[in-house]
Amino acid sequence: METDYLVIGAGAMGLAFADAIHKEKPRSKIVIIEKRPLPGGHWVDDYRFVALHQPAAFYGVGSLELSSGGNDLSSHAELVDYYDRVVKQLQKSSAITFFFGTEYKGSGLAIPLLNPDKPIKIQVKEKVVDASYMKVLTPATHSPNFKVGDGVKFVPINDLLDLQHKPKRFCVIGGGKTGADAVVHLIDNGVLADQIKWVVPNDMWFWNRSKVQTGIVGNEFIKFLKAIQNNSSVEQIFLELEKKGSLFRLLDEELPRKWRCATFSQREFKILKSVKDVVRKGRVHAIGIDRIELDNGSVAYEEGCLFIDCTANGLAARPKQAIFSDKHITLQSVLMCQQTYSAALIGKIESARMSVKEKNAILEPVPHPERVEDMPDILVASFENNIRVVKKIPFWFRKNRLSVGAHVSFLNFCSLIVKSLLLTPKAKLALKRIASNSSH
């Protein structure tokens, strides 16, 4: 078969891109291939009590509302249903074809998993779009990189909803968003804080979710930009943001080394603080019949303990690739921790009458942050991308529901643009000062 665009992956980014291309170029043929039997990417495999940790108002695809508006956080069930509706909406067009349960092998060859003897050969006229480059992993599709001894009760976080008997103790392995979600879920469902051991290889900063809401998140990004401009070290930046109420940390006496945009409410953070048996001895090497072996020693655990695996790296930092080439598009974030907005924006820029060089000059990839040192550079690059976008396609930035600019008044929108134009060059200069201080 023949198509204009071949999209590899029907997850959040692939569908946001396809939706944007279809809106801008409705006559273009689009084929979307997905290995899973359902749309939604990692949401299909995620634990059922997961929820968005950003407002649903600017998540999903541009043409279909995800929530009733406001600061609603969509649940796993709502997200799976939403992406089913997205596919049904796109399938109304004869220009769009989906192949689920199908693996892409490259060079236009796709293999149906249940019918491998009938391969699909696709001729691509415009571009192949890689929507799988970000490689989102979930506990259900990930194998731990440490040894688990025979007889150890070890399950992914997904299995918490299917427990038939309550264990005497729980041990959560993983200090990221998933591990924190597991702790909150257990305590919300009657497990006492002193029944939980929590293995945290590296502490991370938590983003105060009340600051990351529709109408005000733009000002929050400006606050981050000002903190970069005002300080001479990464540590000072995070301490200023903590003082202003944007960030939380579990240990008052130690600065976290991780920053991954994980948001938590003040209620959830209070729950996390209630767990006192927190193991900070680095990463797990092995779990034996009565001890946990870690980078910096070992700890014993009680008989009857159930281990909860939360070690999958949901969004690993990937090397930057040029987004556009003559025959290929690699979907990546262009705004810090905003994947669906990024994919839709890439679709919009792809539809414009510009050369590949001009398109790449507008959008610079910003890898997902992992360390605190990543945040300043990524945030400044995000603002530079948005400034170029506003200059090129201001109406899209103002009206597309995935954009922060669509959820503020026109006066606030103009204020955010002016502040961005004034502060971004100063923050970029500050990056050199911060880099120089960190090297000494």
Beta strands, then each sheet from edge to edge (+ up, - down):
strand 1: 2-8
strand 2: 30-34
strand 3: 96-100
strand 4: 102-106
strand 5: 109-112
strand 6: 120-121
strand 7: 123-130
strand 8: 147-148
strand 9: 153-156
strand 10: 169-173
strand 11: 196-199
strand 12: 204-208
strand 13: 247-248
strand 14: 258-264
strand 15: 278-279
strand 16: 284-287
strand 17: 291-294
strand 18: 297-300
strand 19: 305-309
strand 20: 328-330
sheet 1: 3+ 2+ 1+ 7+ 20+
sheet 2: 4+ 5- 6+
sheet 3: 8+ 16+ 17- 18+
sheet 4: 9+ 19+ 10+ 11+ 15+
sheet 5: 13+ 12- 14-
end
